[in-house]
Amino acid sequence: MINEVIQMTHPSDLIKGSKGRDLEGKKIIYCITGSIASVESVKIIRELIRYGADVIPFMTKGALRVITPEALHFASGHEPVYKFSGETEHIKYVKYSDGVIIAPATANIIGKIANGIADDVVSTAALVAIGSNRKILLAPVMDITMLRNPVVQENLKKLERLGVRIISPKIEEDKAKIPDKEDIIKEAIRTFGKGDLKGRHILILSGATAEHIDDVRVLTNLSSGKMGYWIAKRAYLRGADVDMVYALGTVDPSRYANVYRVTTVKDMLNTSLELLSKNDYDVVISVAAISDYRPKRIVKGKIPSGIKDLKIELEPTPKVVEEIRKVYDGLLVIFKTEPTTGESLINKAKRRMEDIGADIVVANPITAFSADSTEVYIIKRGEEPIYVKGPKSMIAEELLNVVSKSL
């Protein structure tokens, strides 16, 4: 029996879904062309599988000179398709797939697809995908002079008009190189995944504000910005377009959001109001740790060390969320942090939600600061609180489930 199990198990089965279920049940055709960057395809295919996808490789003749079919069979668990046969794999596999990824995509294959040429299994698969309304992701990879060629640029524009999504290459050493694996995966999940937030525009306030004491020192807090990061990431992967007003933090959300850097409460308020005046947001989520007080006077230069009984007079800062509510009547989500737990925390969060006129409040204890995991209550007006305990990625997902149902 053990021998039978070993014989039946392909190496790709052992990693399937190990990083998540974003692509669970999705069948993806992964096309490889004759670029040296094809050597990266094994890593990318296996990463897609780690998020639950079933991946079938297609290869051009040029790809066969760069990477072996055996390597792609190992990576995917499927025999690669690289020639036409009576089984018409180039048609039936694509028609019953969720879409196609072409990475790397050479100037040659881009030109073929844009002009309706179908002389190998990859170009034919792309034409079938376009004709059967399947989604296509394409990563151009070539010398920078070729990418800048007006003909190549026009071909890429033609493909975009046909609905092909172009993943921007990584520009290094005068080359348009294949994007990082993480960028291809995030675009794959955004394109082929859940997509329940597609077309939605979200504004997130995140990070710890800081108020100057002098030109060197600031008054701030221990917020890491991790919760805002995870909300931005999960929202982007579910199809949303995300803007973030970001103060201090230990994480970089720029892969998933247009980031507007700020420092002080005043900066955060002004930037948020400016964005609200220019954009029609479906939801605003304020997860930022916004300072309640600031020094009444900022000392020029640096306060000398050694001063005994140094006193700093504080004054209240502007109330950012309250000011946002005055100009924004859409779905508003706020966070309430308190040193309490249970019913006391829930009641304080509900009062805060009523005072501001928010639609959803996330109540979390102060132990959430800088932590990777925490416990929260997600409270929607008129509904019972939802208790969630676990990694901040899980909490972000549950919050966005509530947001999605509220839109």
C-alpha positions in Angstrom: 0.0 0.0 0.0 2.8 2.4 0.9 4.5 1.7 -2.5 1.2 2.4 -4.3 0.8 5.8 -2.5 4.4 6.7 -3.3 3.9 5.8 -7.0 0.6 7.8 -7.2 2.0 10.9 -5.6 3.6 13.5 -7.8 6.0 16.0 -6.2 3.7 18.9 -7.1 0.9 17.3 -5.1 3.0 17.6 -1.9 3.1 21.4 -2.1 -0.4 22.1 -3.4 -2.2 24.8 -1.3 0.7 25.0 1.2 0.7 28.8 1.1 -3.0 29.5 0.6 -6.2 28.7 -1.3 -6.4 31.8 -3.4 -6.2 29.8 -6.6 -7.8 26.6 -5.4 -9.8 24.9 -8.2 -8.3 27.2 -10.8 -6.8 25.6 -14.0 -4.1 27.8 -15.5 -2.2 27.4 -18.8 1.4 28.5 -18.3 3.1 29.4 -21.6 6.9 29.5 -21.9 8.8 31.0 -24.9 12.4 31.0 -26.1 13.8 33.5 -23.6 16.6 32.7 -21.2 14.2 33.9 -18.5 12.3 30.6 -19.1 14.5 29.1 -16.5 12.4 30.9 -13.9 9.3 29.1 -15.0 9.8 26.1 -12.7 9.8 28.4 -9.6 6.8 30.4 -10.8 4.7 27.3 -11.7 5.4 25.7 -8.3 4.5 28.9 -6.5 1.2 29.0 -8.4 0.6 25.4 -7.2 1.4 26.5 -3.6 -1.6 28.7 -3.8 -3.8 25.9 -5.0 -3.7 26.2 -8.8 -3.5 23.3 -11.3 -0.9 24.4 -13.9 -0.5 22.9 -17.4 2.7 24.1 -19.2 2.8 25.0 -22.9 6.1 25.5 -24.7 7.3 27.0 -28.0 10.1 25.3 -30.0 12.4 28.1 -28.8 11.6 27.2 -25.1 12.7 23.6 -25.8 16.2 25.0 -26.4 16.3 26.7 -23.0 14.5 24.4 -20.6 13.5 20.7 -20.8 10.0 19.3 -20.8 11.0 17.0 -17.9 11.7 20.0 -15.7 8.3 21.4 -16.4 6.7 18.0 -15.8 8.4 17.9 -12.4 7.2 21.5 -11.7 3.6 21.0 -12.6 2.7 17.4 -12.6 1.6 17.6 -16.2 3.3 16.6 -19.4 4.0 19.9 -21.2 2.3 20.6 -24.5 4.8 21.6 -27.1 3.5 20.3 -30.4 0.1 19.9 -32.1 -1.5 16.5 -31.9 -4.8 14.8 -32.7 -5.9 15.4 -29.1 -6.1 19.2 -29.8 -4.7 20.0 -26.4 -4.0 23.6 -27.6 -7.8 24.1 -27.9 -9.5 21.9 -25.3 -7.1 22.7 -22.4 -7.5 26.4 -23.0 -11.3 26.4 -23.4 -11.7 24.6 -20.1 -9.2 26.6 -18.2 -9.6 29.7 -16.1 -6.9 31.5 -18.2 -3.4 31.8 -19.6 -0.1 33.2 -18.3 2.6 33.9 -20.8 5.9 34.6 -18.9 8.3 35.2 -20.4 6.7 36.7 -23.5 9.2 37.5 -26.3 8.7 40.2 -28.9 8.2 37.4 -31.3 5.2 35.8 -29.5 3.7 39.2 -28.7 3.8 40.1 -32.4 2.2 36.7 -33.4 -0.7 37.0 -30.9 -1.3 40.7 -31.7 -1.6 39.9 -35.4 -3.6 36.7 -35.2 -0.7 34.3 -36.2 -1.1 30.8 -34.8 1.9 28.7 -35.8 2.8 27.0 -32.5 0.9 25.8 -29.5 1.5 29.0 -27.4 0.3 31.5 -30.1 -2.6 29.2 -30.9 -3.5 28.9 -27.2 -3.5 32.7 -26.8 -5.8 33.1 -29.8 -8.2 30.4 -28.4 -8.1 32.2 -25.0 -9.0 35.6 -26.6 -11.7 34.0 -28.7 -13.2 32.1 -25.8 -13.1 35.1 -23.4 -10.4 33.6 -21.2 -8.2 35.9 -19.1 -4.5 36.3 -20.2 -1.6 37.6 -18.2 1.5 38.5 -20.2 5.0 39.5 -19.1 7.1 41.1 -21.9 10.8 40.1 -21.6 13.4 41.3 -24.0 16.2 43.8 -24.6 15.1 47.3 -23.7 15.7 48.5 -27.3 13.2 45.9 -28.5 10.7 46.9 -25.9 10.9 50.5 -27.0 10.5 49.6 -30.6 7.2 51.4 -31.8 6.0 48.2 -33.4 6.4 46.2 -30.2 4.7 49.0 -28.2 1.8 49.0 -30.7 1.4 45.3 -30.4 1.2 45.5 -26.6 -1.4 48.2 -26.9 -3.4 46.0 -29.3 -3.2 43.2 -26.8 -4.4 45.5 -24.0 -7.4 46.5 -26.2 -8.2 42.8 -26.6 -8.3 42.4 -22.8 -4.8 41.0 -22.2 -3.3 42.2 -18.9 0.3 43.2 -19.2 2.6 42.7 -16.2 5.3 45.4 -16.3 8.8 43.9 -16.6 11.6 44.6 -14.3 14.0 47.1 -16.0 17.6 46.4 -15.2 20.9 46.5 -17.1 19.1 47.8 -20.2 16.9 44.7 -20.2 13.2 44.2 -19.7 13.6 41.3 -17.3 10.9 38.9 -16.1 9.1 40.3 -13.0 9.9 39.0 -9.6 8.0 35.8 -8.8 6.0 37.6 -6.1 4.7 40.1 -8.7 3.6 37.4 -11.1 1.9 35.5 -8.3 0.0 38.6 -7.0 -1.2 39.5 -10.5 -2.3 35.8 -11.1 -4.3 35.8 -7.8 -5.8 39.2 -8.6 -6.7 38.1 -12.1 -7.8 34.5 -11.6 -8.8 34.5 -7.9 -11.9 35.5 -5.9 -12.3 39.0 -7.5 -15.2 40.0 -5.3 -13.7 43.5 -4.9 -12.9 44.1 -8.6 -13.7 47.6 -9.6 -13.8 48.8 -6.0 -11.7 51.8 -4.9 -10.5 51.7 -1.3 -8.7 54.3 0.8 -6.7 53.0 3.8 -5.1 55.1 6.6 -2.3 53.2 8.2 0.8 53.4 10.3 1.8 55.5 13.4 1.8 59.3 13.2 4.6 61.2 14.8 4.6 64.7 16.2 7.8 66.7 16.5 9.2 67.7 19.9 12.3 69.3 18.3 14.1 68.8 15.0 15.4 65.4 16.2 12.8 63.9 18.5 9.2 62.9 17.9 6.2 61.8 20.0 4.8 58.6 18.4 3.5 55.1 19.2 4.4 51.5 18.6 2.1 50.7 15.7 3.9 48.7 13.0 1.4 49.3 10.1 1.1 45.5 9.7 -2.7 45.5 9.9 -3.0 48.1 7.2 -0.5 46.2 5.1 -2.5 43.1 5.2 -5.8 44.8 4.5 -4.2 46.5 1.5 -2.7 43.2 0.3 -5.8 41.1 0.6 -8.0 43.9 -0.9 -5.6 44.2 -3.9 -5.5 40.4 -4.4 -9.3 40.4 -4.4 -9.4 42.9 -7.2 -9.6 46.3 -5.5 -7.6 49.4 -6.4 -6.0 50.6 -3.1 -4.7 54.0 -2.0 -2.9 54.3 1.3 -2.1 57.3 3.4 0.9 55.8 5.3 2.7 57.2 8.3 5.5 55.4 10.1 5.6 51.6 9.9 7.9 48.6 9.6 6.4 47.1 6.4 6.2 48.3 2.8 2.7 48.2 1.3 3.7 49.7 -2.1 3.4 46.4 -3.9 -0.3 46.5 -3.3 -1.2 50.1 -2.9 -0.5 53.6 -4.2 1.2 54.9 -1.1 1.1 58.5 0.1 3.7 59.0 2.8 2.9 61.3 5.8 4.3 61.9 9.2 2.1 64.1 11.4 -1.7 64.0 12.1 -2.1 67.2 10.1 -0.3 65.6 7.2 -2.5 62.6 7.4 -5.7 64.7 7.5 -4.7 67.0 4.7 -3.6 64.2 2.4 -6.7 62.1 3.1 -9.1 65.1 2.4 -7.2 65.8 -0.8 -7.6 62.2 -2.0 -11.3 62.2 -1.0 -11.8 65.4 -3.1 -10.3 63.8 -6.2 -11.6 60.2 -5.9 -14.9 58.3 -5.5 -14.0 55.7 -2.9 -16.3 52.8 -2.2 -14.9 52.4 1.4 -12.5 54.2 3.7 -10.7 52.1 6.3 -8.9 53.9 9.1 -6.5 51.5 10.9 -3.8 54.2 11.6 -2.6 54.8 15.1 -3.2 58.5 15.1 -1.7 60.6 17.9 -4.2 62.2 20.2 -1.8 64.9 21.4 1.1 66.9 20.1 3.6 69.3 21.6 2.2 72.8 21.8 5.5 74.2 20.8 8.2 72.6 18.6 11.7 73.5 19.7 14.0 74.6 17.0 17.2 72.5 16.8 17.7 69.9 19.6 16.7 70.1 23.2 20.0 69.7 25.2 20.4 66.6 27.2 20.7 66.7 31.0 17.8 69.1 31.7 16.1 68.1 34.9 12.3 68.3 35.2 11.8 68.9 31.5 8.2 69.6 30.8 6.5 69.4 27.4 3.1 71.0 27.1 0.7 69.1 24.9 -2.4 70.0 22.9 -5.0 67.9 21.2 -4.5 67.0 17.5 -7.2 67.3 14.8 -9.7 64.5 14.8 -8.9 62.8 11.5 -11.8 60.3 11.2 -14.4 62.9 12.4 -13.2 65.3 9.7 -13.3 62.6 7.1 -16.9 61.7 8.0 -17.9 65.3 7.4 -17.0 65.1 3.7 -17.4 61.4 3.1 -20.8 59.6 3.3 -19.7 56.2 2.0 -18.8 53.0 3.9 -16.5 54.0 6.8 -14.5 51.4 8.8 -12.6 52.4 11.9 -10.4 50.6 14.5 -10.8 51.1 18.2 -7.9 50.1 20.5 -8.3 49.8 24.2 -6.5 48.1 27.2 -9.7 46.1 27.9 -11.1 42.9 26.4 -14.5 41.2 26.0 -17.7 43.1 26.6 -16.0 46.2 27.9 -14.0 46.4 24.6 -17.1 45.8 22.5 -19.1 48.5 24.3 -16.4 51.1 24.0 -16.0 50.3 20.3 -19.8 50.6 19.7 -19.9 54.0 21.4 -17.0 55.1 19.2 -18.8 53.9 16.1 -21.9 55.8 17.1 -20.1 59.0 18.0 -18.4 59.1 14.6 -21.2 57.7 12.5 -19.0 54.8 11.2 -20.5 51.7 9.6 -18.0 49.1 10.9 -15.6 49.2 13.9 -12.9 46.7 14.6 -12.2 46.5 18.3 -8.8 45.2 19.3 -6.7 45.2 22.5 -3.5 47.2 22.8 -1.6 43.9 22.6 -2.2 44.0 18.9 0.5 46.7 18.5 3.5 45.4 16.5 2.2 41.8 16.9 1.8 39.5 13.9 -1.3 37.9 15.5 -4.1 39.3 17.6 -7.8 38.9 18.5 -10.5 41.4 17.4 -14.2 41.9 17.3 -15.6 43.0 13.9 -18.7 45.0 14.7 -21.1 46.1 11.9 -23.9 48.5 12.8 -27.0 46.5 13.7 -25.3 43.1 13.7 -23.7 40.8 16.2 -19.9 41.1 16.7 -17.7 38.7 14.9 -14.9 37.3 17.0 -11.6 36.6 15.1 -8.4 35.3 16.6 -5.3 34.6 14.5 -2.7 36.2 12.2 -3.4 39.7 10.9 -3.7 38.3 7.4 -6.7 36.2 8.6 -8.2 39.2 10.4 -7.8 41.3 7.2 -9.6 38.6 5.2 -12.5 38.4 7.6 -12.9 42.2 7.7 -12.9 42.4 3.9 -15.6 39.7 3.8 -17.8 42.0 5.9 -16.9 45.0 3.7 -17.6 43.1 0.5 -21.0 42.1 1.7 -21.7 45.7 2.8 -21.0 47.2 -0.6 
